[in-house]
Amino acid sequence: MSELHTEGKSGSDNNMEGGGSGDDQEPAEGSTQQKKPRYHRHSAFQIQQMESFFKECPHPDEKQRQELGRALKLSPRQVKFWFQNRRTQMKAQHERSENSQLRSENERLRIENITMREAIKHASCPSCGSLSGDLAAVDEHQLRIDNVRLREELQRVSSVAARYFGRPVPTLGLVPPAPALLTTPPPLDLAGSSGGAATLGLLNPVVTDILPGPTVAEVALRPGALTESEKPIVVELAMAALEEFLRMIHSDEPLWMKGGADGSTDILNTDEYYRQFPGGLGPRPFALKSEASRDGGLVIMNGATLVEALMDAEKWMEMFPSIVAKAVTVEVLSPGIGMSPDGALQLMYAELQVLSPLVQTREVYFVRYCKQAVDKVWAVVDVSVDTLRDNPPPSLLRCRRRPSGCLVQDMPNGYSQVTWLEHVEVEEQQSVHPLFRSLANTGLAFGARRWRATLQRHCESLVSLLASNISPRDLGVIQTPEGRRAMLRLAHKMTRRFCSTISASTSNTWLNLSSGNDDVRIMMRENPGDGLLLCAATSTWLPFSRIHVFEFLRHERSRGEWDVLANGAMEKMYHIAEGQHPGNNVSLLRPSGSNPNQGNVIFLQESCTDASGSLIVYAPVDFSTLNMVLQGEDPSRVMPPPSGFVILPDGPENSPSGLLLNELDSQSVGGSILTVSIQIAVTHVPSLGKLNIESVNTISNIIINTVQKIKSALQCMATTGS
């Protein structure tokens, strides 16, 4: 760190013993009794030799400095400071050159853009004087393409200016980016029944803002992510993050205040935070907003097992499938002490999600540090590493993790007391769909309560999976512990697969299927078994509590009211409880009575709920697949794709179970956000990447009708009071 500090000095020809540049160090006033530093001017030969060496190796190590010092009759310290000052000179010259070009280039781009806008505005027909349609279309198309290029150039030069002004240079009123159809061809090509292409107005790709430079994943996963000189800085950053994290975990008012949707969540007082922690990662960057919350509770898992899972990227994803879309351990800097994870330090990349294609995911590049604070108390802390180098890519600055993580304390009987802290800074301009704006603002979308509640539910499910006896609450046809565990594993795989396909993860490319007021998104992806999958999803707001909607959708007797494929009510033939809440279970459902249209098809369904939201996932299976499960085989590759529902709270949840639409204005209650996802397998594909438009219309109609049936049934129940 001292070398980085000294590198800020200037001058390469002069040196003095015991310091950097002689021009930057003056003896303090009143210290004339001190020995004055001795200044040295290097000879022309010494400078020439060091210049030659600098061209080959601007960062010599200690051995090279000693050899060069002996050859030139200089001390290694003098050689060290000469190279530091020379590097500073080169950097300053380069940045002055860039800065001198910045304003002229920025002004040129602005004038060029205004000129094109005026040209298209005044383009007219020579004969009648009106705006020429063909000319306008051509010029507008070219204008939009040029505008994308100009925005990319402006972003590049603005990032250079950020090093001088502390924030990006304003974009000087450039027009918005071009529509996605002009810049990004849709990956899904839909062909009509006659073989012609579908109209461009039907499908609009859902894309994010145009950002120059590499993505977060490209930065994190590039070879040689950290240099040797950066690793000590990361270690120091992790230790500072741990210290800040522990102080925040054990603090109360005024640092933490009660807030959230129900007023029971700890919300950070940002003014008090910056007063108590003036250092840390520094001030909040320009155009970022803070989100910070704290929550805690008991989980059925011992501390060592929980910490081990958190330090393993694969296990972390399995533990939080509804939150962690992707997780990669980029580099292990320290595996811990012996067989213990105490002191383990690793660089990681993750993509965090909300289960809806309407909510943009958050990509983070961070270091995770595990430390045993005291006996039976563990801390697992994350902190972003986006400021290691000058001029980081803009993608790294869209979401930053300040010290976040969990404190795990072992309790008797295999339990742990977990306190979770989430503290992030996200881009304020990051688009949030109006449906989810309240959820994001209250911290329920990515906050500490969601992490804690998901962890508790996962641990309860794991206890049920590992149980060796059959619970009295389990009902049905499977009577052996082995068959029970096989059924639970299949259900968990089904749910993880559902979570991976419903979000706006970078692995999923959704297309907007516009049809009046219905906002349906579709996606095509490979089927793990055979052929392709056509996925459709939509989100809508309901004037009913989350709990009421969850109970209605999970119950087998009400399935015939919304499932267009059920053809009536269903009955439960098998039931496995997963935890204390009756809504957390795995079931096998079959049509009630004799239905020749259903054949031997049954439904595997997992329903789960906690304080952060509810989830219902189902898939049709036949008896041959069920027999494979009972015999210990893995049928997941031939199992049909899962569909399901995600129900999130939108406001306080202590409201009546259902309200009429016209009653909402007079009562301060919240509703819920329902996301519906349906997947169908397409085995006969005309050609790679193309689907018949009838397939898209079919799945679109199914999902729209399903939503309408759910709304009608809930409204009817609220009206009749049933």
C-alpha positions in Angstrom: 0.0 0.0 0.0 2.9 2.3 0.7 4.1 1.9 -2.9 0.7 2.9 -4.2 0.8 6.0 -2.0 4.3 7.0 -3.0 3.5 6.6 -6.7 1.5 9.8 -6.5 4.7 12.0 -6.5 6.4 13.5 -9.6 9.9 13.8 -11.0 12.2 11.2 -12.4 15.6 12.9 -12.6 16.0 14.1 -9.0 16.0 11.8 -6.0 16.8 12.2 -2.3 17.8 9.6 0.2 14.9 8.2 2.2 12.1 9.7 0.2 10.3 10.0 -3.2 10.6 13.2 -5.2 12.6 16.0 -3.8 10.3 18.6 -5.2 7.3 17.3 -3.1 9.0 17.2 0.3 9.8 20.4 2.2 11.0 20.5 5.9 8.2 21.7 8.2 8.4 25.2 9.6 10.2 25.3 12.9 12.1 22.1 12.3 15.4 23.7 11.3 17.2 21.6 13.9 16.4 18.5 12.0 18.9 17.1 9.5 18.1 18.3 6.0 17.5 15.6 3.4 20.3 15.1 0.9 19.3 15.6 -2.7 20.9 13.7 -5.6 20.7 14.3 -9.3 21.2 11.2 -11.3 23.8 11.2 -14.0 22.9 11.1 -17.7 24.2 7.6 -17.9 22.1 6.4 -14.9 19.0 8.0 -16.4 19.6 6.5 -19.8 20.1 3.0 -18.3 17.0 3.2 -16.1 15.0 4.6 -19.1 16.0 1.6 -21.2 15.1 -0.8 -18.4 11.8 1.0 -17.8 10.7 0.4 -21.4 11.2 -3.3 -20.9 9.9 -3.6 -17.3 8.2 -0.6 -15.7 7.5 -2.6 -12.5 10.8 -4.2 -11.4 10.8 -6.5 -8.4 13.2 -6.3 -5.4 15.8 -8.5 -7.0 15.8 -6.5 -10.2 16.1 -3.2 -8.3 19.1 -4.5 -6.4 20.9 -5.7 -9.5 20.2 -2.4 -11.3 21.3 -0.4 -8.2 24.6 -2.3 -8.1 25.2 -1.7 -11.8 24.5 2.0 -11.5 26.0 2.6 -8.0 22.6 3.5 -6.6 20.7 2.1 -3.6 17.7 -0.1 -4.2 15.6 2.6 -2.5 16.8 5.3 -5.0 16.0 2.9 -7.9 12.6 2.2 -6.4 11.6 5.9 -6.1 12.9 6.7 -9.6 10.7 4.1 -11.1 7.7 5.2 -9.0 8.2 8.8 -10.2 8.7 7.8 -13.8 5.5 5.8 -13.8 3.7 8.8 -12.3 5.0 11.0 -15.0 3.9 8.7 -17.7 0.5 8.3 -16.2 0.0 12.1 -15.8 1.1 12.8 -19.4 -1.3 10.2 -20.7 -4.2 11.5 -18.7 -3.5 15.1 -19.6 -3.6 14.2 -23.2 -6.9 12.3 -22.8 -8.4 15.2 -20.8 -7.4 17.8 -23.4 -9.3 15.8 -26.1 -12.4 15.1 -23.9 -14.3 18.4 -24.2 -13.6 18.9 -27.9 -14.7 15.3 -28.7 -17.8 15.7 -26.4 -18.7 18.9 -28.1 -18.2 17.5 -31.6 -20.5 14.6 -30.7 -23.2 16.9 -29.4 -23.1 19.2 -32.5 -23.2 16.2 -34.8 -26.2 14.7 -33.1 -28.1 18.0 -33.1 -27.3 18.4 -36.8 -28.7 15.1 -37.6 -31.8 15.7 -35.6 -32.4 19.0 -37.4 -31.9 17.4 -40.7 -34.5 14.8 -40.1 -36.9 17.3 -38.6 -36.8 19.6 -41.7 -36.7 16.9 -44.4 -39.5 17.7 -46.9 -40.9 16.7 -50.2 -39.7 19.1 -53.1 -43.1 19.0 -54.8 -45.6 19.5 -51.9 -43.3 20.7 -49.1 -44.6 18.1 -46.6 -42.4 15.6 -44.7 -41.2 12.9 -47.1 -42.2 9.5 -45.6 -39.5 7.4 -47.4 -36.8 10.0 -46.7 -37.9 10.3 -43.1 -37.9 6.6 -42.6 -34.4 6.2 -44.0 -33.0 9.2 -42.2 -34.6 8.2 -38.9 -33.2 4.7 -39.2 -29.7 6.0 -39.9 -30.1 8.6 -37.1 -30.9 5.9 -34.5 -27.9 3.8 -35.6 -25.6 6.8 -35.4 -27.1 7.8 -32.1 -26.2 4.4 -30.6 -22.6 4.8 -31.8 -22.4 8.3 -30.4 -23.7 7.2 -27.1 -21.0 4.5 -26.9 -18.3 7.0 -27.7 -19.7 9.5 -25.2 -19.8 6.8 -22.5 -16.1 6.0 -23.2 -14.9 9.6 -22.9 -17.1 10.2 -19.9 -15.5 7.3 -18.1 -12.1 9.1 -18.6 -13.6 12.3 -17.2 -14.8 10.5 -14.1 -11.3 10.2 -12.9 -11.0 14.0 -12.8 -14.6 15.1 -11.8 -15.6 12.2 -9.6 -18.7 11.5 -11.6 -19.6 10.8 -15.3 -19.8 13.8 -17.6 -23.4 14.7 -18.4 -24.6 13.4 -21.7 -25.6 16.9 -22.9 -29.2 15.9 -23.9 -28.6 13.1 -26.3 -31.7 11.3 -27.5 -32.6 8.0 -25.9 -31.0 4.8 -27.3 -32.4 3.3 -30.4 -35.1 0.6 -30.1 -33.9 -2.9 -29.7 -35.1 -3.9 -33.1 -32.6 -1.7 -34.7 -29.7 -2.9 -32.7 -30.3 -6.5 -31.5 -31.9 -9.1 -33.7 -34.4 -11.3 -31.9 -32.9 -14.7 -31.1 -36.3 -16.4 -31.6 -37.4 -16.4 -35.3 -41.1 -17.1 -35.6 -42.4 -18.4 -38.9 -46.1 -18.1 -39.9 -48.1 -21.1 -41.0 -47.4 -20.3 -44.6 -43.7 -20.1 -44.1 -43.5 -16.4 -44.1 -41.9 -14.4 -41.3 -44.0 -12.9 -38.5 -44.5 -9.2 -38.4 -41.8 -7.2 -36.6 -44.5 -5.4 -34.6 -45.5 -8.6 -32.8 -42.3 -9.4 -30.9 -40.1 -6.8 -29.1 -37.0 -8.1 -27.5 -36.6 -7.2 -23.8 -33.1 -5.7 -23.5 -31.3 -3.6 -20.9 -29.7 -0.2 -21.4 -26.7 -0.1 -23.8 -23.5 -0.2 -21.9 -20.0 0.0 -23.3 -17.3 -2.3 -22.2 -17.4 -5.8 -20.7 -20.2 -7.2 -18.7 -19.8 -8.1 -15.0 -19.5 -11.8 -15.9 -16.8 -11.1 -18.5 -14.8 -9.0 -16.0 -15.1 -11.6 -13.2 -14.4 -14.7 -15.3 -11.6 -13.5 -17.4 -8.3 -15.4 -17.0 -6.0 -14.1 -14.3 -8.7 -12.1 -12.5 -6.4 -10.7 -9.8 -2.7 -9.8 -10.2 -0.2 -10.6 -7.5 -0.1 -6.9 -6.4 -3.9 -6.8 -6.1 -4.3 -9.8 -3.8 -2.9 -8.1 -0.7 -5.3 -5.2 -1.3 -8.2 -7.7 -1.5 -7.1 -9.3 1.8 -7.0 -5.9 3.5 -10.4 -5.0 2.0 -11.9 -8.3 3.3 -10.6 -7.7 6.8 -11.9 -4.1 6.8 -15.3 -5.4 5.6 -15.4 -7.9 8.4 -14.8 -5.2 11.0 -17.5 -3.0 9.6 -19.9 -5.9 9.3 -19.5 -7.0 13.0 -20.0 -3.4 14.2 -23.2 -3.1 12.1 -24.5 -6.5 13.3 -24.2 -5.6 17.0 -25.4 -2.0 16.7 -29.0 -0.7 17.3 -30.4 2.8 17.2 -29.6 5.2 15.8 -27.8 3.2 13.1 -30.9 0.9 12.6 -34.5 2.0 12.5 -37.7 -0.1 12.2 -39.2 -0.1 8.8 -40.2 -2.2 5.8 -43.7 -3.2 4.7 -44.9 -4.2 8.2 -42.5 -2.0 10.2 -40.7 -5.0 11.7 -37.5 -5.0 9.6 -34.3 -3.2 10.6 -33.6 -0.5 8.0 -30.3 1.4 7.9 -30.1 5.1 8.8 -27.7 6.1 6.0 -26.8 9.5 7.5 -25.8 7.8 10.7 -23.9 5.1 8.7 -21.7 7.6 6.9 -21.1 9.3 10.3 -20.0 6.1 12.0 -18.1 4.7 9.0 -16.5 7.6 7.1 -13.9 5.3 5.5 -14.9 1.9 4.3 -15.6 1.8 0.5 -15.8 5.6 0.5 -18.9 7.8 -0.3 -21.7 6.4 -2.4 -20.9 6.8 -6.1 -22.9 9.2 -8.2 -26.4 8.0 -9.4 -26.5 5.0 -6.9 -29.0 4.6 -4.1 -28.5 2.6 -0.9 -30.6 -0.5 0.2 -29.8 -1.9 3.6 -31.7 -4.1 5.9 -31.1 -6.6 8.8 -33.1 -9.6 9.9 -32.6 -12.7 12.0 -34.0 -16.0 13.2 -33.4 -19.7 14.1 -32.6 -22.2 11.4 -32.5 -26.1 11.7 -28.8 -26.5 10.7 -25.6 -26.4 12.7 -23.2 -23.6 12.1 -20.4 -25.6 10.5 -22.7 -27.1 7.9 -24.2 -23.8 7.1 -20.9 -22.0 6.7 -19.6 -24.8 4.5 -22.6 -24.5 2.2 -22.2 -20.7 2.0 -18.5 -21.1 0.9 -19.4 -23.5 -1.9 -20.9 -21.9 -5.0 -22.9 -24.9 -6.0 -24.3 -25.5 -2.6 -25.1 -21.8 -2.2 -27.2 -22.0 -5.4 -29.0 -25.1 -4.2 -29.7 -23.4 -0.8 -31.2 -20.3 -2.5 -32.5 -21.3 -5.9 -35.1 -18.6 -5.9 -32.5 -15.8 -5.3 -29.2 -17.0 -6.7 -29.5 -17.5 -10.5 -25.8 -18.0 -11.0 -22.8 -18.4 -8.7 -19.1 -19.0 -9.6 -16.0 -19.2 -7.4 -13.5 -17.3 -9.5 -10.4 -17.8 -7.4 -9.7 -19.2 -4.0 -7.2 -16.9 -2.2 -7.2 -18.9 1.0 -8.9 -22.2 1.7 -8.9 -21.6 5.5 -6.9 -23.1 8.3 -6.5 -26.9 8.0 -9.9 -28.5 7.5 -11.7 -25.5 8.9 -13.2 -22.7 6.7 -11.9 -20.2 9.3 -10.0 -17.6 7.3 -11.3 -18.8 3.9 -11.2 -16.1 1.3 -12.5 -16.4 -2.3 -13.3 -14.2 -5.2 -16.9 -14.8 -6.5 -19.4 -13.8 -9.2 -23.1 -14.1 -8.7 -26.4 -13.1 -10.4 -29.3 -12.4 -8.0 -32.9 -12.6 -9.2 -36.5 -12.1 -8.5 -38.8 -14.8 -10.0 -40.3 -12.7 -12.8 -39.0 -11.8 -16.2 -40.1 -8.2 -15.5 -37.4 -7.6 -12.8 -33.8 -7.1 -13.9 -31.3 -9.2 -12.1 -28.3 -7.9 -10.2 -24.8 -9.0 -11.1 -22.1 -8.7 -8.4 -18.4 -9.3 -8.4 -17.2 -9.7 -4.8 -14.9 -11.3 -2.3 -16.4 -13.6 0.3 -14.5 -13.9 3.7 -15.3 -16.5 6.4 -14.0 -16.0 9.9 -14.7 -17.6 13.2 -15.3 -14.6 15.4 -15.5 -16.5 18.7 -16.2 -20.0 19.7 -19.2 -21.3 17.8 -19.8 -18.0 16.1 -19.0 -17.6 12.4 -19.1 -14.6 10.1 -19.5 -14.9 6.4 -19.0 -11.5 4.8 -19.2 -10.2 1.1 -17.8 -7.0 -0.3 -17.5 -5.8 -3.9 -14.1 -5.5 -5.5 -15.1 -3.0 -8.3 -12.6 -0.3 -7.3 -9.4 -2.3 -7.5 -8.4 -0.6 -10.7 -8.8 2.8 -12.2 -11.7 3.4 -14.6 -13.7 0.2 -13.9 -16.3 -0.8 -16.5 -19.7 0.8 -16.0 -21.3 -2.6 -15.6 -19.4 -3.1 -12.3 -20.9 0.1 -10.8 -24.6 -0.8 -11.4 -24.7 -2.9 -8.2 -22.1 -2.8 -5.4 -22.1 -4.8 -2.2 -20.9 -3.0 0.8 -20.1 -5.3 3.7 -23.0 -7.8 3.7 -23.6 -11.4 4.8 -24.6 -13.4 7.9 -23.5 -14.0 11.5 -24.1 -17.7 12.5 -24.1 -18.8 16.1 -24.4 -22.4 17.1 -27.3 -23.2 19.4 -28.3 -26.5 21.1 -30.0 -29.4 19.3 -28.5 -28.6 15.9 -30.0 -25.2 15.5 -28.3 -21.9 14.6 -29.2 -18.3 15.3 -28.6 -16.5 12.0 -28.5 -12.7 11.6 -28.5 -11.5 8.0 -27.4 -8.2 6.8 -27.8 -6.9 3.2 -26.2 -3.6 2.2 -26.0 -2.7 -1.5 -25.8 0.3 -3.7 -27.7 0.0 -7.0 -28.1 2.2 -10.0 -30.9 4.7 -9.3 -31.9 4.8 -12.9 -32.1 1.0 -13.1 -35.5 0.3 -14.6 -38.0 -1.3 -12.2 -41.3 -2.4 -13.6 -44.2 -0.5 -11.9 -45.6 -3.7 -10.6 -42.5 -4.4 -8.5 -41.5 -0.8 -7.6 -43.1 -1.1 -4.1 -41.5 -4.5 -3.5 -38.1 -3.1 -4.4 -38.4 0.1 -2.4 -39.4 -1.8 0.8 -36.4 -4.1 0.5 -38.5 -7.3 0.1 -37.1 -8.0 -3.4 -33.4 -8.4 -2.4 -33.4 -7.6 1.3 -32.3 -9.5 4.4 -35.7 -10.8 5.3 -35.9 -12.7 2.0 -32.5 -14.3 2.5 -33.3 -15.3 6.1 -36.8 -16.7 5.3 -35.5 -18.6 2.3 -32.8 -20.2 4.4 -35.2 -21.2 7.1 -37.5 -22.9 4.6 -34.6 -24.7 2.8 -33.4 -26.1 6.1 -36.8 -27.4 7.0 -37.1 -29.0 3.6 -33.6 -30.6 4.1 -34.7 -32.1 7.5 -37.7 -33.6 5.8 -35.5 -35.1 3.1 -33.0 -36.7 5.5 -35.7 -38.0 7.9 -35.5 -41.8 8.2 -39.0 -42.3 9.5 -42.4 -41.6 7.9 -44.1 -38.6 9.4 -47.7 -39.1 10.6 -48.5 -36.1 8.4 -47.4 -38.0 5.3 -50.2 -39.7 3.4 -50.5 -41.9 0.4 -49.1 -44.6 -1.8 -45.3 -44.4 -1.0 -44.5 -46.3 2.2 -40.7 -46.6 2.1 -38.2 -44.0 3.3 -36.2 -44.5 0.1 -39.2 -43.9 -2.1 -40.1 -40.8 -0.1 -36.6 -39.4 -0.4 -36.5 -40.1 -4.2 -39.8 -38.2 -4.6 -38.6 -35.2 -2.6 -35.4 -35.0 -4.7 -37.3 -35.1 -7.9 -39.6 -32.3 -6.6 -36.6 -30.2 -5.6 -35.0 -30.6 -9.0 -38.3 -29.6 -10.6 -38.5 -26.4 -8.5 -34.8 -25.5 -9.1 -35.4 -25.9 -12.9 -38.5 -23.7 -12.6 -36.6 -21.0 -10.8 -33.9 -21.0 -13.4 -36.3 -20.4 -16.3 -38.7 -17.7 -14.9 -36.4 -14.8 -14.1 -34.7 -12.2 -16.2 -31.3 -13.9 -15.8 -28.7 -13.3 -18.5 -29.2 -16.9 -19.5 -32.8 -16.2 -20.4 -33.7 -14.1 -23.5 -37.3 -13.1 -23.2 -39.4 -11.6 -25.9 -42.3 -9.2 -25.3 -45.5 -10.6 -26.8 -47.7 -7.5 -26.9 -51.4 -8.1 -26.9 -53.6 -5.3 -25.6 -53.2 -5.0 -21.8 -51.6 -8.5 -21.5 -47.9 -8.3 -20.9 -46.8 -11.8 -21.9 -43.1 -12.7 -22.3 -42.0 -15.8 -24.2 -38.7 -17.6 -24.5 -37.4 -20.6 -26.4 -34.7 -22.8 -24.9 -33.3 -26.3 -25.2 -35.1 -29.1 -23.5 -32.8 -31.3 -21.3 -34.6 -34.3 -22.7 -35.3 -33.8 -26.4 -36.4 -30.9 -28.7 -37.1 -27.4 -27.5 -39.1 -25.7 -24.7 -41.4 -22.8 -25.3 -41.8 -20.8 -22.1 -44.4 -18.1 -21.4 -44.7 -15.9 -18.4 -46.7 -12.9 -17.2 -47.1 -11.0 -14.0 -50.2 -9.2 -12.7 -51.4 -7.5 -9.6 -54.3 -9.0 -7.5 -56.4 -7.2 -4.9 -56.1 -10.2 -2.6 -53.5 -11.1 0.1 -50.7 -13.4 -0.9 -51.8 -16.0 1.7 -55.3 -16.1 0.2 -54.0 -16.5 -3.4 -51.5 -19.2 -2.3 -54.1 -21.3 -0.5 -56.5 -21.1 -3.5 -53.9 -22.1 -6.1 -52.2 -24.9 -4.1 -55.4 -26.7 -3.1 -56.3 -29.7 -5.3 -60.1 -29.1 -5.0 -59.9 -25.6 -6.6 -57.6 -26.6 -9.4 -60.4 -27.2 -11.9 -61.3 -23.5 -11.6 -58.1 -22.3 -13.2 -56.3 -25.2 -14.9 -57.5 -25.5 -18.5 -55.9 -28.9 -18.7 -57.3 -30.3 -15.4 -60.9 -30.8 -16.7 -62.3 -30.5 -13.2 -61.2 -31.0 -9.6 -58.3 -33.2 -8.6 -57.6 -35.4 -5.6 -54.5 -35.9 -3.6 -53.0 -39.4 -3.8 -49.7 -38.7 -1.9 -48.5 -36.0 0.5 -45.1 -35.2 2.1 -44.9 -32.5 4.7 -41.8 -30.2 4.5 -41.7 -28.2 7.7 -44.2 -26.9 10.2 -46.2 -24.7 7.8 -49.0 -26.8 6.2 -48.4 -25.0 2.9 -44.9 -26.5 2.6 -45.3 -29.9 1.0 -44.9 -32.2 -2.0 -48.0 -33.8 -3.4 -49.0 -36.2 -6.1 -52.4 -35.2 -7.6 -54.7 -37.0 -10.0 -58.0 -36.2 -11.6 -60.9 -37.1 -9.4 -63.3 -39.7 -10.7 -62.9 -41.4 -14.1 -61.6 -39.1 -16.8 -60.6 -40.9 -20.0 -58.9 -37.8 -21.4 -56.3 -37.8 -18.6 -55.2 -41.4 -19.1 -52.5 -42.3 -16.6 -51.2 -38.7 -16.1 -50.7 -37.4 -12.6 -49.2 -34.1 -11.4 -46.2 -33.7 -9.1 -46.6 -30.5 -7.2 -44.4 -28.7 -4.6 -45.7 -25.7 -2.7 -43.7 -23.6 -0.4 -44.3 -20.4 1.5 -42.4 -18.1 3.9 -42.4 -14.5 5.0 -40.9 -13.3 1.7 -43.3 -15.0 -0.8 -44.9 -18.2 -2.0 -44.2 -20.7 -4.7 -46.2 -23.4 -6.4 -44.5 -25.6 -9.0 -46.0 -28.6 -10.8 -45.4 -30.9 -13.8 -47.3 -33.8 -15.3 -45.8 -37.3 -14.8 -47.0 -40.7 -15.8 -46.9 -43.9 -13.8 -43.8 -45.2 -15.6 -41.9 -42.1 -14.5 -43.2 -42.6 -10.9 -42.0 -46.2 -11.0 -38.5 -45.0 -12.1 -38.5 -42.7 -9.0 -39.5 -45.5 -6.6 -36.7 -47.8 -8.1 -34.1 -45.1 -7.4 -33.6 -44.0 -11.0 -33.2 -40.3 -12.1 -36.1 -39.4 -14.4 -35.4 -35.7 -14.5 -34.1 -35.7 -18.1 -37.4 -37.2 -19.4 -39.7 -35.4 -17.0 -42.0 -32.8 -18.7 -41.0 -29.2 -18.0 -42.5 -27.6 -14.9 -45.0 -24.7 -14.7 -46.1 -22.8 -11.7 -46.9 -19.6 -9.8 -44.9 -17.1 -7.8 -46.9 -15.0 -5.4 -45.2 -12.0 -3.8 -46.7 -9.6 -1.2 -47.4 -6.0 -2.2 -48.1 -4.1 1.0 -49.1 -5.1 4.5 -50.3 -8.7 4.8 -52.5 -8.3 7.9 -55.5 -7.6 5.7 -58.7 -9.7 5.1 -58.3 -12.6 2.8 -60.0 -11.0 -0.1 -61.4 -7.6 -1.1 -63.5 -6.4 -4.0 -61.8 -4.0 -6.4 -64.0 -1.1 -5.4 -63.2 -1.6 -1.7 -59.5 -1.0 -2.1 -59.6 2.8 -2.0 -61.3 2.9 1.4 -59.0 0.4 3.1 -55.3 0.7 3.5 -54.5 -2.9 2.7 -52.0 -4.5 0.3 -52.6 -7.0 -2.5 -50.2 -9.4 -4.1 -48.2 -9.8 -7.3 -48.9 -13.1 -9.2 -46.4 -14.4 -11.8 -47.6 -17.3 -13.9 -45.2 -19.4 -16.0 -46.1 -22.2 -18.4 -43.8 -24.4 -20.4 -44.5 -26.8 -23.1 -42.2 -29.1 -25.0 -42.0 -28.7 -28.8 -40.6 -31.8 -30.3 -41.2 -31.0 -34.0 -39.3 -27.9 -34.9 -39.3 -26.7 -38.6 -35.7 -25.6 -38.3 -33.2 -24.6 -35.6 -34.3 -21.5 -33.8 -37.7 -21.2 -35.5 -41.2 -22.0 -34.2 -44.5 -21.9 -35.9 -46.6 -18.9 -34.9 -49.5 -21.2 -33.9 -47.3 -22.6 -31.1 -46.7 -19.1 -29.7 -50.4 -18.2 -30.0 -51.4 -21.4 -28.2 -49.2 -20.9 -25.2 -50.1 -17.2 -25.1 -53.8 -18.0 -25.0 -53.3 -20.6 -22.3 -51.5 -18.2 -20.0 -53.9 -15.3 -20.6 -56.9 -17.6 -20.0 -55.3 -19.0 -16.8 -54.8 -15.5 -15.4 -58.4 -14.5 -16.2 -59.8 -17.7 -14.6 -57.8 -17.1 -11.4 -59.0 -13.5 -11.2 -62.6 -14.5 -11.8 -62.5 -17.3 -9.2 -60.9 -15.1 -6.5 -63.4 -12.3 -7.2 -66.3 -14.8 -7.0 -65.0 -16.1 -3.6 -64.6 -12.6 -2.2 -68.1 -11.7 -3.4 -69.8 -14.8 -1.9 -67.6 -14.7 1.2 -66.6 -18.4 0.8 
